[in-house]
Amino acid sequence: MTVANNLASPRHQRCNNSSRIRLPNDASRWPLVCVHGSGAWQLPCHQVYEYLESDENNGNRPRSSADHDSRAPDNEWLDIESIGAGAEEIGGMVVQSAEMRKVLKTTARLGPYKATVLVYGESGTGKELVARALHALGPVPKGPFITFNCSNLVEALAESQLFGHVRGAFTDAREDSLGYFRSASGGVLFLDEIGELPLRLQPKLLRAVEMHEVQPVGSAQSYKVDIRLIAATNRDLRAMVKTGQFRDDLYYRLSATAIMIPPLRQRRDGIGALTLHFIQYYNRLLGKSIRFISRQALSVLMAYDWPGNVREFSHAIQSAVMLSDNELLDITALPEHVTHTLPNADALADLPAAASPLAAAPPLALAPEPQSPLLLDDVIKKTLVRSLEETEGNRRRAADLLGVSRSTLYRMLARYRLGDAETGRRRGPDSGSGFGRPI
C-alpha cells in the first residue's frame, strides 16, 4: 500500500508541484490511500495514473466518476465521449452500427443524382433524416426541401394540396395555389407515408413523377416541375399491391431505387453513439452538463427493444437528462417502462459486441458468449485484445482502429490489466512493456 500525505482530493484543490508524489514502477498493483485534512480515501490505481497524468500534462482534472461522486466506483461509470467512438454524422444522421453504415453508403451513392428514392422503415427510424441527407448530397442542396405527410391529406382537397389550383376552381378557392409539387420546384419534395395516398390520386402522382409536370385543379394548362421526389413508408407496399390498395405501376416506379432503414432493435451496436448524441443535444438545450452514464443504464438502453425506435429513444434520453441533477446519468433517471425488465445474462448475451463503447468498426465484431449483466467490461477487454491482435501489437494502429487516442488506449490497457500474456504473445527484447512490437 502506498500512502500519500496532504494530497488534495479530486473534490478539493489540487496539490502543488512541491507535494507531488512519485510512485514505484510496480505501483499499479497497489491501492493508493490519500490522507488530507478533510479525511482519507482510497483511489483505484488507474484513477491515480489519470490523476497524475492530467496534472502533469495540462493541470486538468481527470475525467473520472470519482471526481464527481466519491461514492460511485469508477468502474460503474462510462465517459459518454468513449461510448460514441467511431461514429459518423451526416445530414443529422448519427452512424455507428454496421447496418447504418450500409444505409449511409447507399445514401452517399444515390445523393448526387435526381433519381426518385423510396425509403422504407418503421415509424421513428429516421426516414426524413435520410431524405434530408440525400438532399444535402444532391445537385441542388440549396434548393427547397418541402415535406408533406400523406396521412394529413384532406380527401376533398388532396389533389389541390399536391398539384395546386386556380382561382374559382372550387368553393373558397379565392386565389391561385401552387401546391406542393410546384413549391418544391428546384429542390426536393418529400412525401412521407406514401402508403396513405388515396388510390384515385395515385395515377396523377405517377404522371407527375414520370412526365415532370402537373396540372392544377380547374386549369387546362400543365406546368413543368423540376423536382426530386423522395417517398417514405412504414407499410409493406408490395402486400398493398396484392390487396389492391396500391397501384402496381406506381409501386414499381417508386421502388426501383430504395433504401431500407433497420429498426433500432436490429442495430443495437449504434446505441452508444445515439446516447452520446442525444445527451450532448439535451445538455445544450436544457443547460445540463452530463458527462457520465452508468454501465447499468447503458446496458438497459441496449437491451430494451425500442418499439418507437430512435424517436422513442430520444424522448427517453431527454427525460433522463431532465431528471439528472449532476454530471451522472444513472438507471434511476430512465423511464420506468424502459427499466421495467432489467437485462439479465441471456438478454445481454444477445447484444452484438459492437455495442461496446470501444467497438467502432466491423472488423472487431465479436459474438459474445452468455455472460453476467455487466457485459461491457468483458466485451471491452475482448475488443482491446482483438484490436491488438489485428494490428500485431501496434498500439498506434490499434488506437486508430478503435477510434480513440493512444493515451486512452494505454489507460484502458492498464485498467483491464492487459499484457502480452493475455494474448499469448511473447515479448521480444525491444517490445517494451506492451503487446508485441513497439511503435
Backbone torsions as a table, in degrees:
resi	resn	phi	psi	omega
1	MET	NA	138.7	176.4
2	THR	-107.3	133.5	179.3
3	VAL	-115.2	127.1	177.6
4	ALA	-114.5	124.6	-178.1
5	ASN	-92.9	139.0	175.0
6	ASN	61.6	31.6	174.3
7	LEU	-91.5	121.1	-174.2
8	ALA	-64.6	142.7	174.9
9	SER	-66.5	155.5	173.5
10	PRO	-56.5	-20.8	179.0
11	ARG	-86.1	-8.9	-177.5
12	HIS	-116.2	-177.8	-179.6
13	GLN	-62.5	142.6	-177.8
14	ARG	-74.7	156.0	-179.4
15	CYS	-70.0	149.3	177.5
16	ASN	-84.1	177.5	-174.2
17	ASN	-62.1	-33.0	-176.5
18	SER	-69.6	-21.2	-178.6
19	SER	-105.2	9.4	179.8
20	ARG	-66.9	143.0	-177.4
21	ILE	-107.4	159.3	174.8
22	ARG	-120.0	128.4	-178.4
23	LEU	-94.4	148.8	175.4
24	PRO	-66.2	162.6	-175.4
25	ASN	-59.2	-33.4	-177.9
26	ASP	-99.1	24.0	-177.1
27	ALA	-67.3	-14.8	-179.9
28	SER	-62.7	-16.1	-179.7
29	ARG	-89.9	-6.9	-174.8
30	TRP	-112.2	147.3	167.9
31	PRO	-76.9	161.1	177.9
32	LEU	-116.8	121.2	176.4
33	VAL	-99.9	122.3	-178.5
34	CYS	-104.6	131.3	-178.8
35	VAL	-113.8	129.3	-179.0
36	HIS	-139.0	164.6	-179.9
37	GLY	-57.5	-27.7	-177.1
38	SER	-89.1	-2.8	180.0
39	GLY	144.9	-167.3	179.7
40	ALA	-134.6	150.6	177.9
41	TRP	-153.2	166.3	-179.2
42	GLN	-117.1	134.2	179.3
43	LEU	-111.3	137.5	171.0
44	PRO	-62.3	155.3	-172.9
45	CYS	-60.4	-40.2	-176.1
46	HIS	-67.2	-29.0	176.2
47	GLN	-69.2	-35.6	178.5
48	VAL	-60.2	-47.3	-178.7
49	TYR	-65.5	-41.4	177.0
50	GLU	-61.6	-40.5	-178.3
51	TYR	-62.4	-50.5	-178.4
52	LEU	-70.0	-38.7	-178.5
53	GLU	-62.0	-44.1	-178.4
54	SER	-67.9	-34.9	-180.0
55	ASP	-68.2	-38.6	-179.2
56	GLU	-74.4	-35.2	-174.5
57	ASN	-77.4	-53.8	-172.9
58	ASN	-146.7	7.4	177.4
59	GLY	77.6	1.6	179.7
60	ASN	-79.5	155.6	178.0
61	ARG	-82.9	148.3	-176.8
62	PRO	-66.5	148.8	178.9
63	ARG	-85.8	74.2	-176.9
64	SER	-125.9	145.5	-179.1
65	SER	-63.7	-26.3	178.3
66	ALA	-66.5	-18.6	177.5
67	ASP	-70.2	-13.9	-173.5
68	HIS	-123.2	-27.3	-179.3
69	ASP	-151.5	102.8	-174.0
70	SER	-64.5	-14.4	179.7
71	ARG	-87.0	-10.6	-176.1
72	ALA	-97.5	113.4	178.2
73	PRO	-60.0	139.6	-175.9
74	ASP	-60.7	-33.0	-176.8
75	ASN	-75.1	0.4	176.8
76	GLU	-96.1	-4.5	-173.2
77	TRP	-126.8	148.7	177.7
78	LEU	-123.8	137.3	172.2
79	ASP	-69.2	127.0	-176.0
80	ILE	-61.6	-25.6	178.4
81	GLU	-63.6	-33.9	-175.3
82	SER	-74.8	-28.4	-175.5
83	ILE	-79.3	-10.6	178.2
84	GLY	-105.3	16.7	-176.6
85	ALA	-60.4	135.4	175.7
86	GLY	85.1	2.8	-178.2
87	ALA	-79.3	152.0	174.5
88	GLU	-118.9	157.3	177.3
89	GLU	-137.0	130.1	178.0
90	ILE	-146.5	126.6	179.0
91	GLY	58.1	30.3	-178.9
92	GLY	88.6	-8.3	177.5
93	MET	-84.3	130.6	175.4
94	VAL	-101.2	118.0	-171.2
95	VAL	-120.5	118.4	175.4
96	GLN	-133.4	-33.2	-176.0
97	SER	-76.8	157.7	179.2
98	ALA	-63.4	-38.7	-179.6
99	GLU	-64.5	-42.2	-179.2
100	MET	-74.7	-24.0	174.3
101	ARG	-65.5	-34.7	175.2
102	LYS	-64.5	-42.5	178.0
103	VAL	-61.6	-44.1	179.6
104	LEU	-62.4	-40.5	-179.6
105	LYS	-64.1	-44.7	178.1
106	THR	-63.9	-41.6	178.9
107	THR	-60.7	-43.3	-179.7
108	ALA	-65.1	-34.7	179.8
109	ARG	-73.0	-36.3	-177.8
110	LEU	-84.7	-20.7	-174.2
111	GLY	-51.1	-48.6	-173.1
112	PRO	-68.4	-9.0	-175.4
113	TYR	-105.1	162.2	180.0
114	LYS	-94.9	11.2	-177.0
115	ALA	-61.1	144.9	174.9
116	THR	-66.4	137.7	-177.6
117	VAL	-128.4	137.2	174.5
118	LEU	-109.4	125.3	-178.4
119	VAL	-107.3	119.2	177.6
120	TYR	-97.9	146.4	174.4
121	GLY	167.8	150.7	176.7
122	GLU	-64.8	164.1	177.9
123	SER	-60.1	131.1	177.5
124	GLY	89.7	4.2	-178.1
125	THR	-82.8	-14.9	178.5
126	GLY	105.3	36.0	-178.6
127	LYS	-64.9	-39.1	179.4
128	GLU	-67.6	-33.1	177.0
129	LEU	-62.7	-39.6	176.7
130	VAL	-64.2	-42.0	178.6
131	ALA	-62.0	-42.0	179.0
132	ARG	-67.8	-34.5	176.6
133	ALA	-66.0	-40.5	176.1
134	LEU	-60.4	-40.7	178.6
135	HIS	-65.6	-43.7	-179.0
136	ALA	-63.9	-31.4	-179.6
137	LEU	-91.0	-4.0	-174.1
138	GLY	-78.8	179.7	-177.7
139	PRO	-71.2	-21.3	-179.9
140	VAL	-129.0	65.9	-176.6
141	PRO	-63.7	-20.7	179.3
142	LYS	-91.6	-1.2	177.3
143	GLY	-73.6	172.0	-178.5
144	PRO	-67.5	148.7	173.1
145	PHE	-122.2	102.3	-175.4
146	ILE	-103.4	127.3	179.9
147	THR	-111.8	143.4	175.0
148	PHE	-148.8	131.1	178.0
149	ASN	-94.7	116.9	-175.2
150	CYS	-64.7	-19.2	176.7
151	SER	-72.4	-11.7	178.0
152	ASN	-94.1	3.0	179.7
153	LEU	-63.2	133.6	172.2
154	VAL	-88.6	118.5	-171.8
155	GLU	-48.5	-46.7	-176.3
156	ALA	-70.5	-24.5	-175.1
157	LEU	-115.0	8.9	-173.3
158	ALA	-57.7	-47.0	-178.5
159	GLU	-64.1	-39.8	178.8
160	SER	-65.7	-39.7	-180.0
161	GLN	-60.9	-39.4	-177.5
162	LEU	-82.4	-46.6	-169.4
163	PHE	-109.3	-5.2	178.3
164	GLY	87.7	177.0	177.3
165	HIS	-153.5	166.5	176.1
166	VAL	-105.3	161.5	-178.9
167	ARG	-59.4	134.0	178.4
168	GLY	82.9	5.2	-177.9
169	ALA	-65.5	-28.6	178.2
170	PHE	-159.2	173.3	-179.2
171	THR	-57.4	135.8	-179.1
172	ASP	73.7	5.8	174.4
173	ALA	-84.0	78.3	-172.7
174	ARG	-83.4	-13.7	178.8
175	GLU	-153.3	163.0	179.4
176	ASP	-65.3	150.0	176.0
177	SER	-132.7	135.0	-178.0
178	LEU	-73.6	-35.6	-173.4
179	GLY	81.4	168.1	-174.4
180	TYR	-68.4	-35.5	-178.7
181	PHE	-63.7	-50.0	-178.1
182	ARG	-71.4	-30.5	177.6
183	SER	-66.4	-28.9	-178.6
184	ALA	-89.8	1.7	-177.4
185	SER	-57.2	131.8	-176.4
186	GLY	90.1	5.3	-178.6
187	GLY	-151.5	-137.2	-175.4
188	VAL	-123.0	136.9	170.3
189	LEU	-110.2	118.3	-179.3
190	PHE	-104.7	111.8	178.8
191	LEU	-101.2	103.1	179.5
192	ASP	-84.2	153.1	-179.1
193	GLU	51.9	52.6	-178.1
194	ILE	-61.8	-22.2	179.0
195	GLY	-67.7	-14.0	179.1
196	GLU	-90.7	-0.2	-178.5
197	LEU	-67.6	128.3	-179.8
198	PRO	-58.0	144.4	-178.5
199	LEU	-56.2	-39.5	-175.1
200	ARG	-66.3	-20.5	179.7
201	LEU	-92.7	-13.1	-174.7
202	GLN	-64.5	-38.6	175.4
203	PRO	-62.8	-36.6	179.3
204	LYS	-70.4	-35.5	176.0
205	LEU	-66.5	-41.2	178.4
206	LEU	-60.1	-43.3	178.9
207	ARG	-63.4	-41.0	-180.0
208	ALA	-63.3	-37.0	-178.8
209	VAL	-72.7	-42.1	-175.6
210	GLU	-80.2	-39.2	-175.5
211	MET	-96.2	-10.4	-178.0
212	HIS	55.6	44.1	175.8
213	GLU	-151.0	153.2	179.6
214	VAL	-133.3	155.8	177.6
215	GLN	-122.4	111.7	-178.8
216	PRO	-62.4	153.0	177.5
217	VAL	-62.8	131.0	178.8
218	GLY	84.3	4.3	-178.5
219	SER	-117.6	145.1	175.9
220	ALA	-93.1	-2.2	-176.2
221	GLN	-103.5	141.9	175.3
222	SER	-103.2	151.3	-177.9
223	TYR	-124.7	134.7	177.1
224	LYS	-73.2	140.4	176.4
225	VAL	-127.0	135.5	179.1
226	ASP	-109.1	86.1	-176.5
227	ILE	-131.5	162.2	166.5
228	ARG	-109.9	123.5	-179.6
229	LEU	-95.2	126.8	173.0
230	ILE	-122.5	122.3	-179.8
231	ALA	-112.7	155.5	179.7
232	ALA	-142.3	151.9	179.3
233	THR	-156.7	152.2	172.0
234	ASN	-110.8	11.9	-179.5
235	ARG	-108.0	161.6	178.5
236	ASP	-87.2	95.7	-176.0
237	LEU	-65.3	-33.0	179.5
238	ARG	-63.1	-41.7	177.5
239	ALA	-65.9	-35.0	178.8
240	MET	-67.7	-34.1	176.6
241	VAL	-62.8	-42.7	-178.6
242	LYS	-65.0	-31.1	-179.6
243	THR	-92.8	2.3	177.6
244	GLY	80.3	13.8	-179.8
245	GLN	-89.3	-12.4	-178.7
246	PHE	-144.4	136.5	-177.4
247	ARG	-68.8	134.9	-178.5
248	ASP	-67.5	-36.5	-178.7
249	ASP	-66.4	-37.6	177.0
250	LEU	-69.2	-39.0	178.6
251	TYR	-60.6	-47.2	-179.0
252	TYR	-65.3	-33.0	179.5
253	ARG	-69.7	-41.0	-176.6
254	LEU	-78.1	-37.9	-171.4
255	SER	-84.9	2.2	179.8
256	ALA	-59.5	-36.0	176.3
257	THR	-126.3	109.2	-173.6
258	ALA	-130.0	152.0	174.9
259	ILE	-126.1	128.3	179.0
260	MET	-105.9	121.9	177.6
261	ILE	-99.0	119.2	-179.4
262	PRO	-71.4	150.1	175.7
263	PRO	-66.5	160.7	-175.3
264	LEU	-62.8	-31.7	-179.5
265	ARG	-66.3	-17.0	178.6
266	GLN	-98.4	2.6	178.1
267	ARG	-140.6	53.2	-178.4
268	ARG	-63.8	-22.2	179.6
269	ASP	-68.5	-4.3	175.6
270	GLY	-103.5	2.2	-176.5
271	ILE	-68.6	-31.0	177.2
272	GLY	-59.7	-46.9	-179.8
273	ALA	-66.1	-40.0	177.9
274	LEU	-64.3	-38.6	178.1
275	THR	-61.4	-47.8	177.5
276	LEU	-59.2	-47.9	-176.3
277	HIS	-59.3	-49.2	-174.9
278	PHE	-75.6	-32.3	175.1
279	ILE	-64.1	-44.8	178.7
280	GLN	-64.1	-40.0	-179.9
281	TYR	-62.8	-48.0	-178.3
282	TYR	-76.5	-22.7	169.7
283	ASN	-58.6	-47.6	179.9
284	ARG	-66.8	-43.0	-175.4
285	LEU	-69.7	-36.4	-173.8
286	LEU	-105.9	2.0	179.3
287	GLY	70.9	32.0	179.9
288	LYS	-98.6	173.9	-179.6
289	SER	-141.5	44.0	-178.8
290	ILE	-70.2	129.6	-178.3
291	ARG	-125.8	-11.8	-176.5
292	PHE	-134.5	147.5	175.5
293	ILE	-129.7	140.9	-178.8
294	SER	-71.7	151.3	178.9
295	ARG	-62.7	-36.7	-179.9
296	GLN	-66.3	-40.3	178.0
297	ALA	-62.5	-43.6	179.4
298	LEU	-66.0	-37.8	177.8
299	SER	-62.5	-39.3	178.0
300	VAL	-65.7	-43.4	178.6
301	LEU	-59.7	-35.8	-179.2
302	MET	-78.2	-28.3	-175.8
303	ALA	-84.9	-28.0	-178.0
304	TYR	-69.1	146.3	-173.4
305	ASP	-82.2	-17.2	177.1
306	TRP	52.3	66.9	178.1
307	PRO	-61.0	-25.9	176.9
308	GLY	-90.3	4.2	175.6
309	ASN	59.2	-145.9	-171.9
310	VAL	-64.1	-31.6	178.4
311	ARG	-62.3	-46.3	177.9
312	GLU	-65.6	-40.8	179.3
313	PHE	-59.8	-44.6	179.9
314	SER	-60.0	-44.4	-179.7
315	HIS	-66.2	-35.8	178.2
316	ALA	-64.6	-42.9	178.5
317	ILE	-67.1	-39.1	177.6
318	GLN	-58.7	-46.5	178.9
319	SER	-62.3	-42.6	-179.2
320	ALA	-65.2	-39.9	178.8
321	VAL	-64.3	-41.9	179.8
322	MET	-64.2	-32.9	-176.5
323	LEU	-88.8	-2.3	179.3
324	SER	-96.2	129.1	-173.9
325	ASP	-97.2	-13.7	-178.5
326	ASN	-130.2	-150.5	-177.6
327	GLU	-88.1	5.7	-176.7
328	LEU	-112.8	134.3	173.7
329	LEU	-111.4	112.7	-176.4
330	ASP	-107.3	171.6	-177.3
331	ILE	-61.9	-28.4	-178.5
332	THR	-66.7	-18.6	179.8
333	ALA	-85.4	-13.9	-178.0
334	LEU	-75.6	152.6	178.7
335	PRO	-57.6	146.5	-175.0
336	GLU	-62.4	-36.2	-177.9
337	HIS	-68.3	-22.4	177.9
338	VAL	-79.8	-38.9	-176.4
339	THR	-93.4	1.9	-175.3
340	HIS	-56.3	-42.6	176.5
341	THR	-112.5	101.5	-179.0
342	LEU	-69.0	145.6	-178.4
343	PRO	-65.3	135.4	174.2
344	ASN	-108.4	-175.5	-175.7
345	ALA	-61.9	-41.5	-177.8
346	ASP	-66.0	-41.8	-178.6
347	ALA	-66.1	-43.4	-177.2
348	LEU	-74.3	-24.1	178.8
349	ALA	-66.0	-22.6	179.6
350	ASP	-81.2	-11.1	-178.8
351	LEU	-69.5	137.6	177.5
352	PRO	-67.9	151.6	-178.7
353	ALA	-63.7	-26.1	-179.7
354	ALA	-65.7	-10.7	174.9
355	ALA	-69.0	-15.2	176.0
356	SER	-62.1	142.8	178.9
357	PRO	-56.8	-24.7	-176.7
358	LEU	-98.7	-7.5	-177.6
359	ALA	-86.6	93.0	-171.2
360	ALA	-105.2	-4.6	-176.3
361	ALA	-143.3	146.1	-179.0
362	PRO	-53.4	-36.5	-178.6
363	PRO	-57.4	-21.0	-178.3
364	LEU	-97.4	9.8	-177.7
365	ALA	-62.1	134.9	179.5
366	LEU	-124.0	155.8	175.5
367	ALA	-110.6	91.5	-173.5
368	PRO	-66.1	146.4	174.5
369	GLU	-82.7	163.0	177.8
370	PRO	-54.3	129.9	-176.1
371	GLN	-138.8	-175.3	-178.8
372	SER	-73.7	168.7	-179.2
373	PRO	-57.3	-29.7	178.2
374	LEU	-86.0	67.4	-176.0
375	LEU	-69.7	-29.6	-169.8
376	LEU	-59.9	-39.6	179.6
377	ASP	-58.7	-46.1	-178.4
378	ASP	-67.0	-40.6	-179.1
379	VAL	-66.6	-42.1	178.7
380	ILE	-61.9	-43.6	-179.1
381	LYS	-62.7	-45.0	178.6
382	LYS	-63.2	-38.6	-179.3
383	THR	-65.8	-40.2	177.3
384	LEU	-61.7	-46.8	179.3
385	VAL	-61.0	-44.5	-178.5
386	ARG	-63.4	-40.5	-179.1
387	SER	-62.9	-39.0	-179.9
388	LEU	-74.8	-30.5	174.0
389	GLU	-68.3	-40.9	-179.6
390	GLU	-64.3	-32.9	-176.5
391	THR	-102.3	13.2	178.2
392	GLU	56.3	37.7	175.7
393	GLY	83.8	3.4	-179.6
394	ASN	-79.8	109.2	-173.4
395	ARG	-70.1	-33.0	178.6
396	ARG	-63.3	-46.2	179.3
397	ARG	-67.7	-36.1	178.8
398	ALA	-64.5	-41.2	178.3
399	ALA	-63.9	-41.9	177.7
400	ASP	-63.1	-40.9	-179.5
401	LEU	-63.1	-37.5	-179.5
402	LEU	-83.4	-13.2	-179.2
403	GLY	77.5	28.0	179.3
404	VAL	-127.6	167.0	177.7
405	SER	-77.2	161.9	179.3
406	ARG	-65.1	-36.8	179.4
407	SER	-63.4	-37.0	176.8
408	THR	-65.8	-41.5	178.6
409	LEU	-61.6	-43.5	179.5
410	TYR	-60.5	-42.9	-179.6
411	ARG	-64.5	-38.8	-179.9
412	MET	-68.2	-38.5	177.5
413	LEU	-63.0	-41.3	178.7
414	ALA	-67.9	-39.8	-177.5
415	ARG	-62.7	-42.1	-178.9
416	TYR	-93.8	8.2	174.5
417	ARG	52.3	49.4	-179.7
418	LEU	-94.5	137.1	178.0
419	GLY	-145.6	-172.7	-177.0
420	ASP	-59.9	-32.5	-176.5
421	ALA	-63.8	-33.0	-176.7
422	GLU	-67.9	-22.1	179.7
423	THR	-109.3	4.9	178.5
424	GLY	73.5	18.3	-178.9
425	ARG	-91.9	151.8	174.1
426	ARG	-99.2	138.8	178.3
427	ARG	-89.0	125.1	177.7
428	GLY	-80.8	177.1	-177.4
429	PRO	-65.1	-22.1	-177.7
430	ASP	-112.5	14.4	-173.0
431	SER	-83.6	-6.6	179.0
432	GLY	69.0	-153.5	-174.5
433	SER	-99.9	7.9	-175.5
434	GLY	-107.9	-158.2	179.8
435	PHE	-79.4	138.0	167.7
436	GLY	53.7	-134.6	-173.6
437	ARG	-86.9	156.9	179.1
438	PRO	-79.2	167.2	176.6
439	ILE	-109.5	NA	NA
